[in-house]
């Protein structure tokens, strides 16, 4: 089993300028808002990604020119008690692990 490090790099801009802002295409902010995640408490989302997601098994999915990609499926529980099924993507390159993105987990595509 592979586990990614809890101190993986999560760029605050990924949270504050992408995931938690309303976008016309591929918006995630409304999905995350269900569990209470907003721009005002973006640090809580970062902390929960570290404790609730990085504690789960990571599946290698592909090797790209930028590094090795991993997928982690998890349930993210907001401070309001609402649980969201999520899929996160992480990249490992030069012994550094970086958060790439988060999407709603719609289950395994067959």
Buried (B, 14 or more C-beta within 10 A) or exposed (E): EEEBEEEBEBEEEBBBEBBBEEEEEEEBBEBBBEBBBEBEBBEBBBEBBBEBBBEBEBEEEEEEEEBBBBBBBBEBBBEEEEEBEBBBBBBBEEEEBBBBBBEEBEEEEE
